[in-house]
Amino acid sequence: MEKDWSVVYKTANQYEVDILQGMLRENGIESVIINQKDSAYMSFGNTFLYVHNNDFPRAQELIENVE
């Protein structure tokens, strides 16, 4: 991941980051999903949602309003 990107959300559930990525996209915020789950045992590991540092405060605010 490039240095100008930060994790805005981390979860063990892929569907959560998929929903949040769609919500961020609708609000004009580009994001990237990095799945670090073990490929053999999908119950181990996390999925991370990254946004550009310039968009981080707005993305964090939007995600907090969803939760």
N, C-alpha and C positions, 0 to 999 in steps of 0.2 A: 504494500500500500504506500502511496506517496506520502511524503512528510506533511503535506498540508491538509490531511484528512484525519478525522477523529471519530472514535466510537461514540455514537449517540444513544445506542440501545444494544443490549445483550440479552439473549434468552436461549433456552433449550428448545423452544418451539418455533419451527420454521414458519408456520402460518402467521405468527405474530409479526415477524419482520416483513413478511410479504404484504400484510395489511398496512403496516406503517409506511413501507416504501411507497405504496400506492397513494396514501394520504399525503406524503411529502411531495410526490410528483405532482399531485393536483394543486399543491401550493407553490409550485415552481422551484422546488428544492431537489437537486440531483443527489442520489444516494447509491451506495454500492453494498451488496450483501456478501459477506464472507462466511461460508459455512465451514466450521472446523469440527464437525461431528465425525466420529470414528466411522469409517465406511463399513466395517464389519458389524459393529454394534451401535446402531443409531441412537442408543440411549445415552451415550457418552459424548460430551463436548457441547459447545455452544455455537450459536449463529450470531454474527455481529452485523450491525447496521452502521455504516460509515457515512458521514457527510463532510463536505468541505468546511474547513474552519470558519470561513466567512459566513456560512449558513448555520453553523452550530447553535448559536443562541435562539434563532427562530425555530429551528427543528426541535430543539429541546423543549421549547415552550409549547409547540404543537403536540408533541408526544405526551407531555405532562397533562395537557387538557383532555387527551383521549383516555388516559389511565384514570 
